[in-house]
Amino acid sequence: MTSYKQRDIVLVDFGFSEETGSKKRPALIISSEDYHQSRHDVIVMAITSNVKRTFVGDTRIDEWKTAGLLYPSLVAGIIRTIKHTMVIRKLGVLAQHDFQKVSNSIKKVINL
């Protein structure tokens, strides 16, 4: 249904949990192409440039510039399903070794 792929870094219009507005933020698409074939949504993890504090599941991005990001960043250990219409545009693609680190963090968060 969507043209987005796993490892794509996209700009997303995230709504606040209080539903009082929204903010554009980068996010990493973690859902597979098979998932996208039959759905109108994508599974993402938020990306933040606040790299000073990290929590379990957070993953620093080594190749942040080549991924299309403006600042040193990390993938936050928070997984969210969003409508593909919330995606504004593609920014870049996460390097394979960075995605492997994210995959390992996901396994740690959900204890796989």
MOPAC internal coordinates of N, CA, C and O (Angstrom, degrees):
PM7 1SCF
backbone

  N    0.0000 0     0.00 0     0.00 0    0    0    0
  C    1.4436 1     0.00 0     0.00 0    1    0    0
  C    1.5306 1   112.18 1     0.00 0    2    1    0
  O    1.2310 1   120.52 1   145.17 1    3    2    1
  N    1.3280 1   116.62 1   -34.83 1    3    2    1
  C    1.4629 1   119.05 1   179.25 1    5    3    2
  C    1.5175 1   109.79 1  -110.73 1    6    5    3
  O    1.2310 1   121.08 1   -17.34 1    7    6    5
  N    1.3140 1   115.54 1   162.66 1    7    6    5
  C    1.4603 1   119.65 1   177.66 1    9    7    6
  C    1.5235 1   111.17 1   -97.32 1   10    9    7
  O    1.2310 1   120.26 1  -172.30 1   11   10    9
  N    1.3219 1   117.11 1     7.70 1   11   10    9
  C    1.4562 1   120.57 1  -179.67 1   13   11   10
  C    1.5162 1   110.52 1   -83.32 1   14   13   11
  O    1.2310 1   121.42 1   -27.24 1   15   14   13
  N    1.3274 1   114.88 1   152.76 1   15   14   13
  C    1.4622 1   120.40 1  -177.70 1   17   15   14
  C    1.5187 1   110.13 1  -125.56 1   18   17   15
  O    1.2310 1   121.87 1   -22.97 1   19   18   17
  N    1.3304 1   114.03 1   157.03 1   19   18   17
  C    1.4559 1   120.27 1   173.91 1   21   19   18
  C    1.5332 1   107.93 1   -56.53 1   22   21   19
  O    1.2310 1   120.52 1   -41.22 1   23   22   21
  N    1.3340 1   116.61 1   138.78 1   23   22   21
  C    1.4623 1   125.99 1  -177.52 1   25   23   22
  C    1.5237 1   113.42 1    87.09 1   26   25   23
  O    1.2310 1   119.66 1   170.71 1   27   26   25
  N    1.3519 1   118.25 1    -9.29 1   27   26   25
  C    1.4613 1   119.24 1   176.58 1   29   27   26
  C    1.5236 1   109.63 1   -66.73 1   30   29   27
  O    1.2310 1   121.20 1   -40.96 1   31   30   29
  N    1.3169 1   115.32 1   139.04 1   31   30   29
  C    1.4572 1   120.67 1   171.04 1   33   31   30
  C    1.5219 1   105.83 1  -103.57 1   34   33   31
  O    1.2310 1   121.35 1   -54.61 1   35   34   33
  N    1.3312 1   115.03 1   125.39 1   35   34   33
  C    1.4571 1   121.29 1  -173.86 1   37   35   34
  C    1.5258 1   110.14 1  -127.20 1   38   37   35
  O    1.2310 1   121.21 1   -20.98 1   39   38   37
  N    1.3187 1   115.29 1   159.02 1   39   38   37
  C    1.4545 1   121.45 1   173.27 1   41   39   38
  C    1.5213 1   107.17 1   -94.07 1   42   41   39
  O    1.2310 1   120.58 1   -53.11 1   43   42   41
  N    1.3395 1   116.50 1   126.89 1   43   42   41
  C    1.4618 1   121.89 1  -173.57 1   45   43   42
  C    1.5224 1   109.56 1  -122.99 1   46   45   43
  O    1.2310 1   120.99 1   -38.43 1   47   46   45
  N    1.3251 1   115.71 1   141.57 1   47   46   45
  C    1.4597 1   121.70 1   173.80 1   49   47   46
  C    1.5262 1   107.50 1   -90.95 1   50   49   47
  O    1.2310 1   120.78 1   -92.32 1   51   50   49
  N    1.3514 1   116.12 1    87.68 1   51   50   49
  C    1.4639 1   121.83 1  -177.91 1   53   51   50
  C    1.5209 1   109.83 1   -78.71 1   54   53   51
  O    1.2310 1   120.56 1   -50.34 1   55   54   53
  N    1.3302 1   116.53 1   129.66 1   55   54   53
  C    1.4583 1   120.96 1   172.06 1   57   55   54
  C    1.5154 1   109.36 1   -83.13 1   58   57   55
  O    1.2310 1   120.45 1   -34.60 1   59   58   57
  N    1.3107 1   116.74 1   145.40 1   59   58   57
  C    1.4620 1   120.71 1   176.97 1   61   59   58
  C    1.5214 1   109.67 1   -73.86 1   62   61   59
  O    1.2310 1   120.52 1   -27.09 1   63   62   61
  N    1.3059 1   116.61 1   152.91 1   63   62   61
  C    1.4631 1   120.87 1  -178.11 1   65   63   62
  C    1.5288 1   111.84 1   -63.16 1   66   65   63
  O    1.2310 1   119.86 1   153.65 1   67   66   65
  N    1.3309 1   117.88 1   -26.35 1   67   66   65
  C    1.4632 1   120.84 1   178.37 1   69   67   66
  C    1.5272 1   111.52 1   -82.86 1   70   69   67
  O    1.2310 1   120.21 1   177.98 1   71   70   69
  N    1.3378 1   117.20 1    -2.02 1   71   70   69
  C    1.4637 1   124.20 1  -178.83 1   73   71   70
  C    1.5268 1   112.06 1    57.99 1   74   73   71
  O    1.2310 1   120.34 1  -143.30 1   75   74   73
  N    1.3244 1   116.95 1    36.70 1   75   74   73
  C    1.4624 1   121.34 1  -179.88 1   77   75   74
  C    1.5208 1   112.36 1  -105.51 1   78   77   75
  O    1.2310 1   119.94 1  -170.41 1   79   78   77
  N    1.2904 1   117.71 1     9.59 1   79   78   77
  C    1.4487 1   120.55 1  -179.37 1   81   79   78
  C    1.5117 1   110.41 1   156.91 1   82   81   79
  O    1.2310 1   121.43 1    14.36 1   83   82   81
  N    1.3169 1   114.87 1  -165.64 1   83   82   81
  C    1.4614 1   119.14 1  -179.87 1   85   83   82
  C    1.5203 1   109.32 1  -152.88 1   86   85   83
  O    1.2310 1   121.51 1   -11.86 1   87   86   85
  N    1.3155 1   114.72 1   168.14 1   87   86   85
  C    1.4580 1   121.12 1   178.85 1   89   87   86
  C    1.5195 1   108.32 1  -145.59 1   90   89   87
  O    1.2310 1   120.84 1   -40.26 1   91   90   89
  N    1.3104 1   116.01 1   139.74 1   91   90   89
  C    1.4639 1   120.36 1   178.06 1   93   91   90
  C    1.5203 1   108.84 1   -81.75 1   94   93   91
  O    1.2310 1   121.08 1   -52.19 1   95   94   93
  N    1.3254 1   115.55 1   127.81 1   95   94   93
  C    1.4608 1   122.38 1  -176.73 1   97   95   94
  C    1.5249 1   109.51 1  -141.37 1   98   97   95
  O    1.2310 1   120.28 1   -30.74 1   99   98   97
  N    1.3381 1   117.07 1   149.26 1   99   98   97
  C    1.4647 1   118.40 1   172.20 1  101   99   98
  C    1.5257 1   110.26 1   -74.78 1  102  101   99
  O    1.2310 1   121.21 1   -28.13 1  103  102  101
  N    1.3167 1   115.30 1   151.87 1  103  102  101
  C    1.4651 1   121.57 1   178.29 1  105  103  102
  C    1.5213 1   108.82 1  -147.73 1  106  105  103
  O    1.2310 1   121.40 1   -23.94 1  107  106  105
  N    1.3199 1   114.93 1   156.06 1  107  106  105
  C    1.4607 1   122.16 1   178.11 1  109  107  106
  C    1.5161 1   108.75 1  -103.92 1  110  109  107
  O    1.2310 1   120.26 1   -52.40 1  111  110  109
  N    1.3215 1   117.11 1   127.60 1  111  110  109
  C    1.4657 1   120.42 1   175.15 1  113  111  110
  C    1.5237 1   107.98 1   -81.03 1  114  113  111
  O    1.2310 1   120.81 1   -56.99 1  115  114  113
  N    1.3397 1   116.05 1   123.01 1  115  114  113
  C    1.4656 1   120.65 1   179.70 1  117  115  114
  C    1.5262 1   111.98 1  -110.92 1  118  117  115
  O    1.2310 1   119.93 1   168.84 1  119  118  117
  N    1.3335 1   117.74 1   -11.16 1  119  118  117
  C    1.4665 1   119.34 1   179.49 1  121  119  118
  C    1.5276 1   109.79 1   -73.87 1  122  121  119
  O    1.2310 1   121.37 1   -26.50 1  123  122  121
  N    1.3294 1   114.98 1   153.50 1  123  122  121
  C    1.4666 1   121.61 1  -174.56 1  125  123  122
  C    1.5291 1   111.78 1   -85.78 1  126  125  123
  O    1.2310 1   121.09 1   -14.73 1  127  126  125
  N    1.3121 1   115.52 1   165.27 1  127  126  125
  C    1.4576 1   120.99 1   176.42 1  129  127  126
  C    1.5282 1   110.29 1   -62.62 1  130  129  127
  O    1.2310 1   119.65 1   143.40 1  131  130  129
  N    1.3360 1   118.27 1   -36.60 1  131  130  129
  C    1.4679 1   121.43 1   176.63 1  133  131  130
  C    1.5259 1   110.53 1   -59.62 1  134  133  131
  O    1.2310 1   120.26 1   137.74 1  135  134  133
  N    1.3135 1   117.10 1   -42.26 1  135  134  133
  C    1.4628 1   122.41 1   177.92 1  137  135  134
  C    1.5273 1   110.20 1   -60.49 1  138  137  135
  O    1.2310 1   120.32 1   137.70 1  139  138  137
  N    1.3272 1   116.98 1   -42.30 1  139  138  137
  C    1.4645 1   121.81 1  -176.80 1  141  139  138
  C    1.5227 1   112.79 1   -69.20 1  142  141  139
  O    1.2310 1   119.79 1   157.08 1  143  142  141
  N    1.3244 1   118.00 1   -22.92 1  143  142  141
  C    1.4639 1   121.09 1  -177.71 1  145  143  142
  C    1.5239 1   113.03 1   -59.65 1  146  145  143
  O    1.2310 1   120.40 1   146.15 1  147  146  145
  N    1.3219 1   116.84 1   -33.85 1  147  146  145
  C    1.4633 1   119.30 1  -173.16 1  149  147  146
  C    1.5291 1   113.76 1  -119.46 1  150  149  147
  O    1.2310 1   119.97 1  -169.87 1  151  150  149
  N    1.3018 1   117.65 1    10.13 1  151  150  149
  C    1.4691 1   119.72 1  -174.96 1  153  151  150
  C    1.5253 1   111.49 1  -129.33 1  154  153  151
  O    1.2310 1   121.78 1   -22.38 1  155  154  153
  N    1.3181 1   114.19 1   157.62 1  155  154  153
  C    1.4630 1   121.32 1   176.23 1  157  155  154
  C    1.5233 1   111.08 1  -104.17 1  158  157  155
  O    1.2310 1   120.69 1  -160.07 1  159  158  157
  N    1.3304 1   116.29 1    19.93 1  159  158  157
  C    1.4531 1   119.70 1   179.25 1  161  159  158
  C    1.5230 1   110.26 1  -135.03 1  162  161  159
  O    1.2310 1   121.45 1   -10.02 1  163  162  161
  N    1.3209 1   114.84 1   169.98 1  163  162  161
  C    1.4613 1   121.84 1   177.96 1  165  163  162
  C    1.5255 1   107.83 1  -133.55 1  166  165  163
  O    1.2310 1   120.85 1   -26.69 1  167  166  165
  N    1.3189 1   115.98 1   153.31 1  167  166  165
  C    1.4582 1   121.19 1   176.93 1  169  167  166
  C    1.5245 1   107.00 1  -102.39 1  170  169  167
  O    1.2310 1   121.12 1   -53.47 1  171  170  169
  N    1.3290 1   115.46 1   126.53 1  171  170  169
  C    1.4632 1   120.54 1  -174.28 1  173  171  170
  C    1.5222 1   111.43 1  -130.26 1  174  173  171
  O    1.2310 1   121.92 1   -16.10 1  175  174  173
  N    1.3058 1   113.93 1   163.90 1  175  174  173
  C    1.4647 1   122.80 1   169.13 1  177  175  174
  C    1.5258 1   106.45 1  -126.20 1  178  177  175
  O    1.2310 1   120.66 1   -46.68 1  179  178  177
  N    1.3210 1   116.35 1   133.32 1  179  178  177
  C    1.4638 1   121.35 1  -178.62 1  181  179  178
  C    1.5263 1   110.60 1   -67.61 1  182  181  179
  O    1.2310 1   121.30 1   -29.08 1  183  182  181
  N    1.3067 1   115.12 1   150.92 1  183  182  181
  C    1.4630 1   122.25 1   176.13 1  185  183  182
  C    1.5217 1   107.66 1  -117.45 1  186  185  183
  O    1.2310 1   120.58 1   -43.81 1  187  186  185
  N    1.3164 1   116.49 1   136.19 1  187  186  185
  C    1.4609 1   121.61 1   179.85 1  189  187  186
  C    1.5251 1   110.76 1  -130.08 1  190  189  187
  O    1.2310 1   121.43 1   -29.89 1  191  190  189
  N    1.3235 1   114.87 1   150.11 1  191  190  189
  C    1.4680 1   119.56 1   175.23 1  193  191  190
  C    1.5292 1   110.62 1   -92.92 1  194  193  191
  O    1.2310 1   120.13 1  -178.84 1  195  194  193
  N    1.3174 1   117.36 1     1.16 1  195  194  193
  C    1.4658 1   121.69 1   176.09 1  197  195  194
  C    1.5285 1   108.19 1   -82.39 1  198  197  195
  O    1.2310 1   120.99 1   -90.90 1  199  198  197
  N    1.3169 1   115.72 1    89.10 1  199  198  197
  C    1.4684 1   120.65 1  -174.92 1  201  199  198
  C    1.5290 1   112.65 1   -98.19 1  202  201  199
  O    1.2310 1   120.14 1  -177.07 1  203  202  201
  N    1.3222 1   117.33 1     2.93 1  203  202  201
  C    1.4687 1   120.26 1  -177.85 1  205  203  202
  C    1.5211 1   112.14 1   -71.78 1  206  205  203
  O    1.2310 1   120.38 1   138.30 1  207  206  205
  N    1.3319 1   116.88 1   -41.70 1  207  206  205
  C    1.4675 1   120.77 1   179.14 1  209  207  206
  C    1.5163 1   108.74 1  -110.21 1  210  209  207
  O    1.2310 1   120.92 1   -49.57 1  211  210  209
  N    1.3051 1   115.85 1   130.43 1  211  210  209
  C    1.4591 1   119.38 1   176.35 1  213  211  210
  C    1.5183 1   109.43 1  -123.80 1  214  213  211
  O    1.2310 1   121.72 1   -28.90 1  215  214  213
  N    1.3194 1   114.32 1   151.10 1  215  214  213
  C    1.4522 1   122.38 1   179.56 1  217  215  214
  C    1.5228 1   108.81 1  -122.66 1  218  217  215
  O    1.2310 1   120.77 1   -11.65 1  219  218  217
  N    1.3205 1   116.13 1   168.35 1  219  218  217
  C    1.4648 1   120.28 1   176.50 1  221  219  218
  C    1.5267 1   108.17 1   -55.85 1  222  221  219
  O    1.2310 1   120.67 1   -48.88 1  223  222  221
  N    1.3092 1   116.32 1   131.12 1  223  222  221
  C    1.4590 1   121.43 1   179.87 1  225  223  222
  C    1.5121 1   114.53 1    95.84 1  226  225  223
  O    1.2310 1   119.84 1   166.34 1  227  226  225
  N    1.3332 1   117.91 1   -13.66 1  227  226  225
  C    1.4612 1   120.72 1   177.09 1  229  227  226
  C    1.5265 1   109.65 1   -77.58 1  230  229  227
  O    1.2310 1   120.79 1   -36.48 1  231  230  229
  N    1.3308 1   116.09 1   143.52 1  231  230  229
  C    1.4598 1   121.18 1  -176.73 1  233  231  230
  C    1.5216 1   110.42 1  -133.36 1  234  233  231
  O    1.2310 1   120.47 1   -59.62 1  235  234  233
  N    1.3149 1   116.71 1   120.38 1  235  234  233
  C    1.4687 1   120.50 1   176.04 1  237  235  234
  C    1.5254 1   109.82 1   -68.73 1  238  237  235
  O    1.2310 1   121.12 1   -39.32 1  239  238  237
  N    1.3215 1   115.46 1   140.68 1  239  238  237
  C    1.4623 1   121.84 1   177.72 1  241  239  238
  C    1.5230 1   107.62 1   -96.66 1  242  241  239
  O    1.2310 1   120.61 1   -63.49 1  243  242  241
  N    1.3246 1   116.43 1   116.51 1  243  242  241
  C    1.4662 1   120.87 1   179.33 1  245  243  242
  C    1.5272 1   111.34 1   -70.42 1  246  245  243
  O    1.2310 1   120.81 1   130.90 1  247  246  245
  N    1.3232 1   116.06 1   -49.10 1  247  246  245
  C    1.4665 1   121.17 1  -175.22 1  249  247  246
  C    1.5284 1   110.59 1   -99.92 1  250  249  247
  O    1.2310 1   120.88 1  -120.37 1  251  250  249
  N    1.3226 1   115.93 1    59.63 1  251  250  249
  C    1.4637 1   120.87 1  -175.41 1  253  251  250
  C    1.5309 1   112.46 1   -68.80 1  254  253  251
  O    1.2310 1   119.64 1   145.57 1  255  254  253
  N    1.3170 1   118.29 1   -34.43 1  255  254  253
  C    1.4699 1   120.11 1   179.66 1  257  255  254
  C    1.5222 1   111.36 1   -66.55 1  258  257  255
  O    1.2310 1   120.51 1   132.79 1  259  258  257
  N    1.3289 1   116.64 1   -47.21 1  259  258  257
  C    1.4649 1   119.48 1  -178.95 1  261  259  258
  C    1.5277 1   111.54 1   -70.02 1  262  261  259
  O    1.2310 1   120.39 1   163.85 1  263  262  261
  N    1.3345 1   116.86 1   -16.15 1  263  262  261
  C    1.4663 1   120.83 1   177.20 1  265  263  262
  C    1.5303 1   111.69 1   -84.02 1  266  265  263
  O    1.2310 1   120.43 1   178.16 1  267  266  265
  N    1.3297 1   116.78 1    -1.84 1  267  266  265
  C    1.4562 1   120.19 1   177.84 1  269  267  266
  C    1.5168 1   114.31 1    91.00 1  270  269  267
  O    1.2310 1   120.25 1  -166.31 1  271  270  269
  N    1.3301 1   117.13 1    13.69 1  271  270  269
  C    1.4650 1   121.27 1  -179.27 1  273  271  270
  C    1.5266 1   110.42 1   -95.79 1  274  273  271
  O    1.2310 1   120.51 1   -28.04 1  275  274  273
  N    1.3120 1   116.63 1   151.96 1  275  274  273
  C    1.4604 1   121.34 1  -176.46 1  277  275  274
  C    1.5175 1   113.84 1   -88.13 1  278  277  275
  O    1.2310 1   120.37 1   156.86 1  279  278  277
  N    1.3381 1   116.89 1   -23.14 1  279  278  277
  C    1.4652 1   122.02 1  -174.89 1  281  279  278
  C    1.5234 1   110.55 1  -135.84 1  282  281  279
  O    1.2310 1   120.20 1   -20.62 1  283  282  281
  N    1.3324 1   117.22 1   159.38 1  283  282  281
  C    1.4687 1   118.87 1   170.96 1  285  283  282
  C    1.5335 1   108.04 1   -53.72 1  286  285  283
  O    1.2310 1   120.76 1   -45.47 1  287  286  285
  N    1.3175 1   116.16 1   134.53 1  287  286  285
  C    1.4636 1   120.35 1  -171.24 1  289  287  286
  C    1.5098 1   111.79 1  -142.05 1  290  289  287
  O    1.2310 1   121.81 1   -11.36 1  291  290  289
  N    1.3306 1   114.13 1   168.64 1  291  290  289
  C    1.4544 1   120.31 1   171.99 1  293  291  290
  C    1.5142 1   109.49 1  -138.05 1  294  293  291
  O    1.2310 1   121.51 1   -26.00 1  295  294  293
  N    1.3323 1   114.72 1   154.00 1  295  294  293
  C    1.4589 1   121.59 1   174.38 1  297  295  294
  C    1.5193 1   105.97 1   -88.45 1  298  297  295
  O    1.2310 1   120.66 1   -58.88 1  299  298  297
  N    1.3275 1   116.35 1   121.12 1  299  298  297
  C    1.4618 1   121.04 1  -179.45 1  301  299  298
  C    1.5278 1   109.77 1   -75.63 1  302  301  299
  O    1.2310 1   120.76 1   -35.52 1  303  302  301
  N    1.3119 1   116.15 1   144.48 1  303  302  301
  C    1.4640 1   121.72 1  -178.27 1  305  303  302
  C    1.5114 1   113.46 1   -77.37 1  306  305  303
  O    1.2310 1   120.46 1  -137.73 1  307  306  305
  N    1.3138 1   116.72 1    42.27 1  307  306  305
  C    1.4643 1   122.72 1   179.11 1  309  307  306
  C    1.5189 1   107.81 1  -121.30 1  310  309  307
  O    1.2310 1   120.93 1   -58.59 1  311  310  309
  N    1.3226 1   115.84 1   121.41 1  311  310  309
  C    1.4604 1   122.15 1  -176.97 1  313  311  310
  C    1.5222 1   108.75 1  -102.62 1  314  313  311
  O    1.2310 1   120.94 1   -45.12 1  315  314  313
  N    1.3341 1   115.80 1   134.88 1  315  314  313
  C    1.4615 1   120.37 1  -177.15 1  317  315  314
  C    1.5223 1   110.19 1  -142.41 1  318  317  315
  O    1.2310 1   120.67 1   -38.97 1  319  318  317
  N    1.3241 1   116.33 1   141.03 1  319  318  317
  C    1.4578 1   121.80 1   173.74 1  321  319  318
  C    1.5206 1   107.68 1   -99.39 1  322  321  319
  O    1.2310 1   120.98 1   -50.56 1  323  322  321
  N    1.3325 1   115.73 1   129.44 1  323  322  321
  C    1.4660 1   120.30 1  -178.77 1  325  323  322
  C    1.5248 1   109.55 1  -131.19 1  326  325  323
  O    1.2310 1   120.49 1   -21.80 1  327  326  325
  N    1.3203 1   116.66 1   158.20 1  327  326  325
  C    1.4641 1   121.84 1   172.91 1  329  327  326
  C    1.5269 1   108.47 1   -68.57 1  330  329  327
  O    1.2310 1   121.05 1   -38.19 1  331  330  329
  N    1.3333 1   115.59 1   141.81 1  331  330  329
  C    1.4701 1   117.86 1  -179.05 1  333  331  330
  C    1.5263 1   111.73 1   -63.29 1  334  333  331
  O    1.2310 1   120.17 1   160.44 1  335  334  333
  N    1.3341 1   117.29 1   -19.56 1  335  334  333
  C    1.4670 1   120.53 1   178.75 1  337  335  334
  C    1.5316 1   112.31 1   -71.00 1  338  337  335
  O    1.2310 1   119.92 1   165.90 1  339  338  337
  N    1.3292 1   117.77 1   -14.10 1  339  338  337
  C    1.4714 1   121.14 1   176.77 1  341  339  338
  C    1.5255 1   111.53 1   -78.11 1  342  341  339
  O    1.2310 1   120.61 1   165.61 1  343  342  341
  N    1.3273 1   116.44 1   -14.39 1  343  342  341
  C    1.4646 1   120.92 1   178.88 1  345  343  342
  C    1.5250 1   108.35 1   -79.70 1  346  345  343
  O    1.2310 1   121.08 1   -55.78 1  347  346  345
  N    1.3186 1   115.53 1   124.22 1  347  346  345
  C    1.4606 1   120.79 1  -178.39 1  349  347  346
  C    1.5278 1   110.86 1   -86.32 1  350  349  347
  O    1.2310 1   120.94 1   131.86 1  351  350  349
  N    1.3428 1   115.81 1   -48.14 1  351  350  349
  C    1.4656 1   119.47 1   178.65 1  353  351  350
  C    1.5234 1   109.73 1  -167.52 1  354  353  351
  O    1.2310 1   121.58 1   -15.51 1  355  354  353
  N    1.3049 1   114.59 1   164.49 1  355  354  353
  C    1.4638 1   121.61 1   176.72 1  357  355  354
  C    1.5235 1   109.04 1   -84.70 1  358  357  355
  O    1.2310 1   121.19 1   -43.58 1  359  358  357
  N    1.3423 1   115.33 1   136.42 1  359  358  357
  C    1.4645 1   120.74 1   178.07 1  361  359  358
  C    1.5224 1   112.38 1  -101.26 1  362  361  359
  O    1.2310 1   120.57 1   146.34 1  363  362  361
  N    1.3304 1   116.51 1   -33.66 1  363  362  361
  C    1.4541 1   120.83 1  -176.71 1  365  363  362
  C    1.5104 1   110.59 1   174.87 1  366  365  363
  O    1.2310 1   121.26 1    16.39 1  367  366  365
  N    1.3246 1   115.19 1  -163.61 1  367  366  365
  C    1.4659 1   121.88 1  -179.39 1  369  367  366
  C    1.5249 1   107.99 1  -132.21 1  370  369  367
  O    1.2310 1   120.84 1   -45.46 1  371  370  369
  N    1.3253 1   116.00 1   134.54 1  371  370  369
  C    1.4589 1   121.56 1   178.58 1  373  371  370
  C    1.5251 1   109.74 1   -73.78 1  374  373  371
  O    1.2310 1   120.38 1   -44.90 1  375  374  373
  N    1.3235 1   116.89 1   135.10 1  375  374  373
  C    1.4683 1   121.69 1   177.67 1  377  375  374
  C    1.5259 1   110.01 1   -58.00 1  378  377  375
  O    1.2310 1   120.87 1   -31.90 1  379  378  377
  N    1.3136 1   115.94 1   148.10 1  379  378  377
  C    1.4650 1   121.19 1  -177.27 1  381  379  378
  C    1.5279 1   111.74 1   -57.71 1  382  381  379
  O    1.2310 1   119.80 1   137.12 1  383  382  381
  N    1.3278 1   118.00 1   -42.88 1  383  382  381
  C    1.4721 1   118.69 1  -178.35 1  385  383  382
  C    1.5318 1   111.43 1   -68.28 1  386  385  383
  O    1.2310 1   119.99 1   147.42 1  387  386  385
  N    1.3356 1   117.63 1   -32.58 1  387  386  385
  C    1.4640 1   119.89 1   175.03 1  389  387  386
  C    1.5313 1   110.26 1   -68.27 1  390  389  387
  O    1.2310 1   120.50 1   141.31 1  391  390  389
  N    1.3360 1   116.65 1   -38.69 1  391  390  389
  C    1.4666 1   119.50 1   178.79 1  393  391  390
  C    1.5294 1   110.69 1   -66.13 1  394  393  391
  O    1.2310 1   120.21 1   144.62 1  395  394  393
  N    1.3119 1   117.21 1   -35.38 1  395  394  393
  C    1.4689 1   120.11 1   177.26 1  397  395  394
  C    1.5246 1   110.33 1   -63.02 1  398  397  395
  O    1.2310 1   120.38 1   141.13 1  399  398  397
  N    1.3181 1   116.88 1   -38.87 1  399  398  397
  C    1.4703 1   120.46 1   176.45 1  401  399  398
  C    1.5299 1   110.66 1   -64.21 1  402  401  399
  O    1.2310 1   120.27 1   139.57 1  403  402  401
  N    1.3378 1   117.09 1   -40.43 1  403  402  401
  C    1.4681 1   120.81 1   177.05 1  405  403  402
  C    1.5220 1   110.00 1   -63.05 1  406  405  403
  O    1.2310 1   120.63 1   135.71 1  407  406  405
  N    1.3252 1   116.39 1   -44.29 1  407  406  405
  C    1.4691 1   121.15 1   178.44 1  409  407  406
  C    1.5269 1   110.94 1   -57.49 1  410  409  407
  O    1.2310 1   120.41 1   136.76 1  411  410  409
  N    1.3116 1   116.82 1   -43.24 1  411  410  409
  C    1.4706 1   120.92 1   177.90 1  413  411  410
  C    1.5258 1   111.21 1   -64.35 1  414  413  411
  O    1.2310 1   120.34 1   142.75 1  415  414  413
  N    1.3257 1   116.96 1   -37.25 1  415  414  413
  C    1.4661 1   120.75 1   178.23 1  417  415  414
  C    1.5235 1   111.38 1   -66.48 1  418  417  415
  O    1.2310 1   120.45 1   140.14 1  419  418  417
  N    1.3380 1   116.75 1   -39.86 1  419  418  417
  C    1.4691 1   120.51 1   177.69 1  421  419  418
  C    1.5202 1   109.59 1   -60.74 1  422  421  419
  O    1.2310 1   120.65 1   135.64 1  423  422  421
  N    1.3191 1   116.36 1   -44.36 1  423  422  421
  C    1.4714 1   120.25 1   178.95 1  425  423  422
  C    1.5252 1   110.96 1   -60.20 1  426  425  423
  O    1.2310 1   120.83 1   142.95 1  427  426  425
  N    1.3241 1   116.03 1   -37.05 1  427  426  425
  C    1.4625 1   120.41 1   179.41 1  429  427  426
  C    1.5332 1   110.96 1   -68.45 1  430  429  427
  O    1.2310 1   120.59 1   138.69 1  431  430  429
  N    1.3377 1   116.48 1   -41.31 1  431  430  429
  C    1.4618 1   121.46 1  -178.40 1  433  431  430
  C    1.5278 1   111.63 1   -64.49 1  434  433  431
  O    1.2310 1   120.51 1   137.51 1  435  434  433
  N    1.3318 1   116.63 1   -42.49 1  435  434  433
  C    1.4703 1   118.85 1  -177.28 1  437  435  434
  C    1.5236 1   112.48 1  -102.13 1  438  437  435
  O    1.2310 1   120.71 1  -171.52 1  439  438  437
  N    1.3243 1   116.25 1     8.48 1  439  438  437
  C    1.4635 1   122.76 1   173.00 1  441  439  438
  C    1.5279 1   113.28 1    59.27 1  442  441  439
  O    1.2310 1   120.77 1  -129.11 1  443  442  441
  N    1.3359 1   116.14 1    50.89 1  443  442  441
  C    1.4752 1   121.12 1   176.42 1  445  443  442
  C    1.5103 1   110.71 1   -93.37 1  446  445  443
  O    1.2310 1   120.10 1   180.00 1  447  446  445

